[in-house]
């Protein structure tokens, strides 16, 4: 991912958390905070920033792997 400034990172982080929570809700009926602590979500966000796939694919893969 290209270099982002702080404002852009905050926007991307918000979209990331919202998308992650939506996926957990659709797969389990409850949001991400029922499963992960904020520190875990932040670590997952850092992992996402260092990979090359799309957000949706990254999150779908993670949630599927996590709940199985």
Beta strands, then each sheet from edge to edge (+ up, - down):
end
